[in-house]
Amino acid sequence: MNRWRLIFVLFSCILIWCNDWSKVNCNYQIHLRNEHPDWESLSFSERLSFKTQDEQNVPFSFFHTHSDFHWMYEKSLSFWTTMKWVIPVFFTLCFALLEWMMLPLCFSTLSIRRLWIGYYYLALMFLVLLMYFISHVTASDAIFAITRKVWMILQSPSLFVLFFIYNLFQHDQYSERN
């Protein structure tokens, strides 16, 4: 494996961890505010006591992987609802930028043009937006679920995986000929 691929995998792992960490924290904060309608009037210590109750009531749940930064408990539900949309968009853009910068270096023998990486992400984003629109118009939970899965593809090094498989396939064909 060339060093660019190793660097790409390292950065991807860091981004994937940050993406999951952000989503878990965001979902937990939304959960707290939805479970306790009087959240805004509670003191900080009362807010933290709900976390302790969650830990006792639901041991080993994903709620225990979140962080206890003071600022997280001070933000309103609207902030966390907005963040629930901002986080996936931000990490989609991070992965697009990472792939745009690194794929030509990782697969130099394939002569990948950055323009096609942009087209790939634009096409998938357009598909996601179209599917969200269709799921909203038809009120279809199935289409909405599929759309979320497609969007999850954008929050990973998906194009890297496709080029890696293609590169392996090309290498295998070359080996068979010789």
Short mmCIF file of the C-alpha atoms (twelve columns), coordinates in Angstrom:
data_MODEL
# 
_entry.id   MODEL 
# 
loop_
_atom_site.group_PDB 
_atom_site.id 
_atom_site.type_symbol 
_atom_site.label_atom_id 
_atom_site.label_alt_id 
_atom_site.label_comp_id 
_atom_site.label_asym_id 
_atom_site.label_seq_id 
_atom_site.Cartn_x 
_atom_site.Cartn_y 
_atom_site.Cartn_z 
_atom_site.pdbx_PDB_model_num 
ATOM 1   C CA . MET A 1   0.000   0.000   0.000   1 
ATOM 2   C CA . ASN A 2   1.478   3.332   -0.950  1 
ATOM 3   C CA . ARG A 3   1.909   6.014   1.676   1 
ATOM 4   C CA . TRP A 4   -0.887  8.185   0.218   1 
ATOM 5   C CA . ARG A 5   -3.381  5.373   0.706   1 
ATOM 6   C CA . LEU A 6   -2.209  4.896   4.274   1 
ATOM 7   C CA . ILE A 7   -2.586  8.634   4.958   1 
ATOM 8   C CA . PHE A 8   -6.016  8.596   3.304   1 
ATOM 9   C CA . VAL A 9   -7.178  5.645   5.433   1 
ATOM 10  C CA . LEU A 10  -5.888  7.361   8.588   1 
ATOM 11  C CA . PHE A 11  -7.723  10.615  7.800   1 
ATOM 12  C CA . SER A 12  -10.863 8.659   6.870   1 
ATOM 13  C CA . CYS A 13  -10.841 6.808   10.177  1 
ATOM 14  C CA . ILE A 14  -10.476 10.075  12.064  1 
ATOM 15  C CA . LEU A 15  -13.346 11.644  10.101  1 
ATOM 16  C CA . ILE A 16  -15.566 8.586   10.590  1 
ATOM 17  C CA . TRP A 17  -14.927 8.643   14.342  1 
ATOM 18  C CA . CYS A 18  -15.657 12.397  14.552  1 
ATOM 19  C CA . ASN A 19  -18.829 11.946  12.494  1 
ATOM 20  C CA . ASP A 20  -20.140 9.184   14.766  1 
ATOM 21  C CA . TRP A 21  -19.095 11.027  17.918  1 
ATOM 22  C CA . SER A 22  -20.937 14.149  16.770  1 
ATOM 23  C CA . LYS A 23  -24.099 12.229  15.877  1 
ATOM 24  C CA . VAL A 24  -24.198 10.329  19.164  1 
ATOM 25  C CA . ASN A 25  -23.792 13.523  21.169  1 
ATOM 26  C CA . CYS A 26  -26.380 15.368  19.104  1 
ATOM 27  C CA . ASN A 27  -28.944 12.559  19.334  1 
ATOM 28  C CA . TYR A 28  -28.424 12.238  23.063  1 
ATOM 29  C CA . GLN A 29  -28.957 15.956  23.626  1 
ATOM 30  C CA . ILE A 30  -32.134 15.850  21.528  1 
ATOM 31  C CA . HIS A 31  -33.291 12.803  23.506  1 
ATOM 32  C CA . LEU A 32  -32.806 14.642  26.816  1 
ATOM 33  C CA . ARG A 33  -34.786 17.668  25.702  1 
ATOM 34  C CA . ASN A 34  -37.632 15.592  24.256  1 
ATOM 35  C CA . GLU A 35  -37.867 13.423  27.366  1 
ATOM 36  C CA . HIS A 36  -37.949 16.432  29.703  1 
ATOM 37  C CA . PRO A 37  -40.184 19.230  28.392  1 
ATOM 38  C CA . ASP A 38  -39.174 21.540  31.251  1 
ATOM 39  C CA . TRP A 39  -35.500 21.230  30.289  1 
ATOM 40  C CA . GLU A 40  -34.948 24.963  29.842  1 
ATOM 41  C CA . SER A 41  -35.958 25.728  33.432  1 
ATOM 42  C CA . LEU A 42  -33.699 23.087  35.018  1 
ATOM 43  C CA . SER A 43  -30.356 23.855  36.628  1 
ATOM 44  C CA . PHE A 44  -27.171 22.358  35.271  1 
ATOM 45  C CA . SER A 45  -26.927 19.815  38.103  1 
ATOM 46  C CA . GLU A 46  -30.536 18.738  37.497  1 
ATOM 47  C CA . ARG A 47  -29.780 18.278  33.823  1 
ATOM 48  C CA . LEU A 48  -26.781 16.090  34.633  1 
ATOM 49  C CA . SER A 49  -28.879 14.018  37.026  1 
ATOM 50  C CA . PHE A 50  -31.017 12.913  34.070  1 
ATOM 51  C CA . LYS A 51  -27.886 11.505  32.461  1 
ATOM 52  C CA . THR A 52  -27.191 9.497   35.619  1 
ATOM 53  C CA . GLN A 53  -30.761 8.192   35.545  1 
ATOM 54  C CA . ASP A 54  -30.317 7.143   31.921  1 
ATOM 55  C CA . GLU A 55  -27.142 5.285   32.817  1 
ATOM 56  C CA . GLN A 56  -28.947 3.381   35.568  1 
ATOM 57  C CA . ASN A 57  -32.094 2.655   33.555  1 
ATOM 58  C CA . VAL A 58  -30.395 1.667   30.303  1 
ATOM 59  C CA . PRO A 59  -26.919 0.306   31.027  1 
ATOM 60  C CA . PHE A 60  -24.608 -0.245  28.060  1 
ATOM 61  C CA . SER A 61  -26.699 1.875   25.675  1 
ATOM 62  C CA . PHE A 62  -25.181 4.233   23.120  1 
ATOM 63  C CA . PHE A 63  -26.029 7.120   25.462  1 
ATOM 64  C CA . HIS A 64  -22.977 6.326   27.539  1 
ATOM 65  C CA . THR A 65  -20.590 7.093   24.711  1 
ATOM 66  C CA . HIS A 66  -21.460 10.770  24.642  1 
ATOM 67  C CA . SER A 67  -19.418 13.555  26.189  1 
ATOM 68  C CA . ASP A 68  -20.281 15.670  29.179  1 
ATOM 69  C CA . PHE A 69  -19.146 19.091  28.102  1 
ATOM 70  C CA . HIS A 70  -20.949 21.857  29.959  1 
ATOM 71  C CA . TRP A 71  -21.819 23.795  26.815  1 
ATOM 72  C CA . MET A 72  -23.765 20.802  25.457  1 
ATOM 73  C CA . TYR A 73  -26.303 21.029  28.257  1 
ATOM 74  C CA . GLU A 74  -26.737 24.771  27.841  1 
ATOM 75  C CA . LYS A 75  -27.846 24.749  24.186  1 
ATOM 76  C CA . SER A 76  -31.513 24.699  23.244  1 
ATOM 77  C CA . LEU A 77  -33.436 22.009  21.376  1 
ATOM 78  C CA . SER A 78  -33.486 24.166  18.247  1 
ATOM 79  C CA . PHE A 79  -29.671 24.269  18.262  1 
ATOM 80  C CA . TRP A 80  -29.452 20.472  18.420  1 
ATOM 81  C CA . THR A 81  -32.161 20.029  15.808  1 
ATOM 82  C CA . THR A 82  -30.193 22.271  13.474  1 
ATOM 83  C CA . MET A 83  -26.999 20.395  14.282  1 
ATOM 84  C CA . LYS A 84  -28.698 17.119  13.384  1 
ATOM 85  C CA . TRP A 85  -28.786 18.413  9.780   1 
ATOM 86  C CA . VAL A 86  -25.512 20.346  9.836   1 
ATOM 87  C CA . ILE A 87  -23.366 17.425  11.022  1 
ATOM 88  C CA . PRO A 88  -24.078 15.098  8.055   1 
ATOM 89  C CA . VAL A 89  -23.726 17.935  5.544   1 
ATOM 90  C CA . PHE A 90  -20.431 19.027  7.106   1 
ATOM 91  C CA . PHE A 91  -18.956 15.526  7.095   1 
ATOM 92  C CA . THR A 92  -20.181 14.872  3.557   1 
ATOM 93  C CA . LEU A 93  -18.265 17.962  2.479   1 
ATOM 94  C CA . CYS A 94  -15.225 16.820  4.498   1 
ATOM 95  C CA . PHE A 95  -15.199 13.436  2.752   1 
ATOM 96  C CA . ALA A 96  -15.707 15.071  -0.639  1 
ATOM 97  C CA . LEU A 97  -12.762 17.382  0.008   1 
ATOM 98  C CA . LEU A 98  -10.604 14.543  1.345   1 
ATOM 99  C CA . GLU A 99  -11.304 12.419  -1.709  1 
ATOM 100 C CA . TRP A 100 -10.861 15.373  -4.055  1 
ATOM 101 C CA . MET A 101 -7.411  16.037  -2.579  1 
ATOM 102 C CA . MET A 102 -6.210  12.467  -2.033  1 
ATOM 103 C CA . LEU A 103 -7.627  10.149  -4.723  1 
ATOM 104 C CA . PRO A 104 -5.372  11.375  -7.542  1 
ATOM 105 C CA . LEU A 105 -2.423  10.752  -5.196  1 
ATOM 106 C CA . CYS A 106 -3.669  7.330   -4.042  1 
ATOM 107 C CA . PHE A 107 -4.403  6.040   -7.542  1 
ATOM 108 C CA . SER A 108 -1.878  7.866   -9.700  1 
ATOM 109 C CA . THR A 109 -1.815  5.016   -12.260 1 
ATOM 110 C CA . LEU A 110 -5.534  5.517   -12.982 1 
ATOM 111 C CA . SER A 111 -5.078  9.220   -13.808 1 
ATOM 112 C CA . ILE A 112 -8.178  10.263  -11.874 1 
ATOM 113 C CA . ARG A 113 -9.381  13.748  -12.704 1 
ATOM 114 C CA . ARG A 114 -10.653 15.825  -9.810  1 
ATOM 115 C CA . LEU A 115 -13.535 17.012  -11.958 1 
ATOM 116 C CA . TRP A 116 -15.017 13.494  -11.946 1 
ATOM 117 C CA . ILE A 117 -14.774 13.336  -8.156  1 
ATOM 118 C CA . GLY A 118 -16.835 16.539  -8.050  1 
ATOM 119 C CA . TYR A 119 -19.355 15.056  -10.475 1 
ATOM 120 C CA . TYR A 120 -19.641 11.918  -8.335  1 
ATOM 121 C CA . TYR A 121 -20.470 13.896  -5.190  1 
ATOM 122 C CA . LEU A 122 -22.800 16.296  -7.002  1 
ATOM 123 C CA . ALA A 123 -24.699 13.385  -8.569  1 
ATOM 124 C CA . LEU A 124 -25.126 11.600  -5.246  1 
ATOM 125 C CA . MET A 125 -26.156 14.809  -3.463  1 
ATOM 126 C CA . PHE A 126 -28.681 15.541  -6.201  1 
ATOM 127 C CA . LEU A 127 -30.012 11.981  -5.865  1 
ATOM 128 C CA . VAL A 128 -30.355 12.387  -2.094  1 
ATOM 129 C CA . LEU A 129 -32.179 15.702  -2.401  1 
ATOM 130 C CA . LEU A 130 -34.484 14.289  -5.082  1 
ATOM 131 C CA . MET A 131 -35.248 11.251  -2.933  1 
ATOM 132 C CA . TYR A 132 -35.928 13.458  0.123   1 
ATOM 133 C CA . PHE A 133 -38.306 15.514  -1.961  1 
ATOM 134 C CA . ILE A 134 -40.102 12.400  -3.252  1 
ATOM 135 C CA . SER A 135 -40.340 10.916  0.254   1 
ATOM 136 C CA . HIS A 136 -41.769 14.210  1.549   1 
ATOM 137 C CA . VAL A 137 -44.339 14.511  -1.270  1 
ATOM 138 C CA . THR A 138 -45.426 10.857  -1.040  1 
ATOM 139 C CA . ALA A 139 -45.034 10.656  2.769   1 
ATOM 140 C CA . SER A 140 -43.220 7.372   2.213   1 
ATOM 141 C CA . ASP A 141 -41.157 6.096   5.125   1 
ATOM 142 C CA . ALA A 142 -39.535 3.478   2.881   1 
ATOM 143 C CA . ILE A 143 -38.168 6.083   0.451   1 
ATOM 144 C CA . PHE A 144 -37.026 8.205   3.390   1 
ATOM 145 C CA . ALA A 145 -35.138 5.207   4.856   1 
ATOM 146 C CA . ILE A 146 -33.455 4.482   1.511   1 
ATOM 147 C CA . THR A 147 -32.516 8.151   1.193   1 
ATOM 148 C CA . ARG A 148 -30.844 8.089   4.607   1 
ATOM 149 C CA . LYS A 149 -28.818 5.038   3.537   1 
ATOM 150 C CA . VAL A 150 -27.689 6.769   0.342   1 
ATOM 151 C CA . TRP A 151 -26.695 9.835   2.376   1 
ATOM 152 C CA . MET A 152 -24.679 7.584   4.694   1 
ATOM 153 C CA . ILE A 153 -22.666 6.507   1.644   1 
ATOM 154 C CA . LEU A 154 -21.681 10.143  1.172   1 
ATOM 155 C CA . GLN A 155 -20.389 10.232  4.754   1 
ATOM 156 C CA . SER A 156 -17.692 7.682   4.081   1 
ATOM 157 C CA . PRO A 157 -14.800 7.213   1.684   1 
ATOM 158 C CA . SER A 158 -17.114 5.567   -0.869  1 
ATOM 159 C CA . LEU A 159 -15.345 6.707   -4.034  1 
ATOM 160 C CA . PHE A 160 -12.024 5.518   -2.603  1 
ATOM 161 C CA . VAL A 161 -13.522 2.043   -2.112  1 
ATOM 162 C CA . LEU A 162 -14.840 1.989   -5.677  1 
ATOM 163 C CA . PHE A 163 -11.453 2.991   -7.118  1 
ATOM 164 C CA . PHE A 164 -9.688  0.497   -4.847  1 
ATOM 165 C CA . ILE A 165 -11.914 -2.349  -6.082  1 
ATOM 166 C CA . TYR A 166 -11.461 -1.196  -9.680  1 
ATOM 167 C CA . ASN A 167 -7.698  -1.033  -9.194  1 
ATOM 168 C CA . LEU A 168 -7.649  -4.575  -7.754  1 
ATOM 169 C CA . PHE A 169 -9.791  -5.807  -10.638 1 
ATOM 170 C CA . GLN A 170 -7.486  -4.178  -13.192 1 
ATOM 171 C CA . HIS A 171 -4.440  -5.627  -11.413 1 
ATOM 172 C CA . ASP A 172 -5.985  -9.128  -11.450 1 
ATOM 173 C CA . GLN A 173 -6.760  -8.879  -15.168 1 
ATOM 174 C CA . TYR A 174 -3.222  -7.711  -15.878 1 
ATOM 175 C CA . SER A 175 -1.819  -10.655 -13.849 1 
ATOM 176 C CA . GLU A 176 -3.934  -13.179 -15.796 1 
ATOM 177 C CA . ARG A 177 -2.677  -11.858 -19.146 1 
ATOM 178 C CA . ASN A 178 0.995   -12.203 -18.162 1 
# 
